[in-house]
């Protein structure tokens, strides 16, 4: 064999070409719409960064983040992976690790208010990066590695996403200790808030509960059983809203998204109806709200799995806007800005449309003031599922306060949640947190933290 | 910087190759190699490159003294000083935490652990340096007069991160007299690509399954799921490590060096003894030549010598008790095998001994994986019955069938079946049309496909979605 072979030529040309193209590519992207995050920017050179090694690490991350054709190559890699699984049942299960950064629970008057870093950070499971090699200790630090699930302690949450028949379904793994902790936390709220405040627990299940795959029985734990168990642990004066039955009756309707882990507005409507009925109130009918069609939507499960069958079958997102007069204000710390309860500024990007509900739900706290003078004031303690619930409550209350335990910061508002409730004259509290977050100790510890120092 | 990164592949390597082949001058090429290797190392270890340089410098001097005063006390002192110095450095960076934790545990003290990270490659280059000084002392190699050429041996970036642990005498000729040929260049690229594919595609895919089955709570792990998980781990380890060695050997070839093989299809072994002649060969032979034989080998105190070697082998892999247990596990197996097991297996069909080896290796990897020994036993409990709540499960079913094709490819990749077929073909019909087709077209196209797939996978690995709140 004389001279260089074609694979050697290809190798040399490829790496040289990629080298040059990446150097001369002036328009490096700064945002990845696919991944829903800001891409790494060119790090600053400084002696200390070089010595620490952070410049080098950041540069490599920047290099791969802004690599030419990155989005296309990422999708291609997912397709290749799917190809290899052709003997499988055309179902894939993707594991994704999710973590959250909780705001402080200590009221610190001396500390200057520091806006907490945006939460909801999710680390996709990319164990390709973990390389044990020969020496466990000496390997290149893997970028991300899912930690073993812990019962206690604040570890991240491992989520299991099953993609089947063009829809993504979240599998549930019941964690008894976490459910007991949820009951503990709500019981604590009940004790601290006293008899004057009525407490409701409304836990939307994941769509895994209504999946009709008999072949894979047992792949997801019964959330209905988990809810029954929970009921036995809650104090008698806390009312459990039976969301499961309400949704089960309508399980053939479009109550969950296919490409996102949330319930649709229709699903939330059934939840809201059940909530009203359990209080002895009458829910409005759906046509008493303004229906808004917001078009195609590719949500969280698509972003996690990049599954082609989800991409080809996007969701359609519909919102129901309350018709009575109301004013929605979002607060950063104690600084309020008016916003729309169905905020259309989030409709530009097909993957962000869920954020239209209560304008993303990411404020420190928010408030709806309505034209209804019935003296009823409710606090919704929520995670992102609760975003869907709030618009439906607007025709029933004088004031609605909304708080997300991931964003409520005692240092910024100056009060813990008990004080918040008392100061605003709130007489009802509904916890609208979905199954997976109830099942995750760390998430619920954020809810407990809002009670502040008097733990 | 690792070989399997976009930065290395598309930035460092093309620049390096370009600069290397600009001039044919040997001195220029050697200096270039030293500089890029040091830059490569400093990129990942900007501070502790100082240790690499110090160790090399100290050993350079000791070797000169050892050679000049061979046989006398001075020579011996130089030898001992250099070995001790290197081991102390390795011990400090790698084992001080482990040591102090144990002392604290035993004596109830609370000594603080110095917060030093482990410098990259220190376990590899320390052993290289020790092999150099011992070989010089014994007269098996001539002391290198140029400190820079010694530095080239110690720091050449091909082997710096993860071996193989090359002996000085194996490349001392090559430092001065290597000839870079087209043939070697081609072989090198081919080897590099195979290694890259093994690491990125095979180890990467296996790794995903390892994490899925072994990275979570074991309360729901079915029995077959445990086996599936540890099998994936075994594949991940093999393709990761042997892939990296392939890349090192390939790079060496590209630059005119011939490094010895580090892996020889270990999973086709019929005994643990054979396994360790095929797995991480450069480490096994280091311990054999520099610890086992000096201690007496098979001739004097064989069992004691084996015990020491296997404790050290385990410890080398990690500063934790589970690694020591893993090493001693093999010690026990090797002793039993030599005593009677090997003779027993000789009478039986090969498949029995292969099955034995597979099960033994998988059990060994359980200890290798779990730092927590309790967890290791828990996992074993699931594998062998008592701890498992069920034999199989719907998730395992889905994952298994989704990865069935991968599993077949990976298992074939563990055997020399494919390369064996090609070798046979080349031997029997060296000028045949099909042989030529494979050589000129088949293999190269295969390599091109692997290279392209590897790049795609590398980009895919950087994917890390962020939910709902960004900026």
Interface residues (C-beta under 8 A of the other chain):
Chain A: X1 X2 X3 X4 X5 X6 X7 X8 X10 X11 X12 X14 X15 X16 X18 X19 X22 X31 X34 X35 X36 X37 X38 X50 X51 X52 X53 X56 X59 X60 X61 X63 X64 X65 X67 X69 X70 X73 X74 X76 X77 X78 X80 X81 X84 X85 X86 X87 X88 X89 X91 X92 X93 X95 X98 X118 X119 X120 X121 X122 X123 X124 X125 X126 X127 X128 X129 X130 X131 X132 X133 X134 X135 X136 X137 X138 X140 X143 X144 X145 X146 X147 X148 X149 X150 X151 X158 X160 X162 X171 X173 X215 X216 X217 X218 X219 X300 X303 X304 X306 X352 X354 X355 X360 X362 X384
Chain B: X1 X2 X5 X6 X7 X9 X10 X11 X13 X14 X15 X17 X18 X43 X44 X45 X46 X47 X94 X118 X120 X121 X122 X123 X161 X162 X163 X182 X183 X185 X186 X189 X190 X192 X193 X199 X200 X203 X204 X205 X207 X208 X210 X211 X212 X215 X216 X217 X220 X233 X236 X237 X240 X241 X244 X280 X283 X316 X317 X318 X319 X320 X323 X368 X369 X371 X393 X394 X395 X397 X398 X399 X401 X402 X403 X404 X405 X406 X439 X440 X441 X443 X444 X445 X447 X448 X451 X452 X453 X455 X456 X457 X458 X459 X460 X461 X462 X463 X464 X465 X466 X467 X468 X469 X470 X471
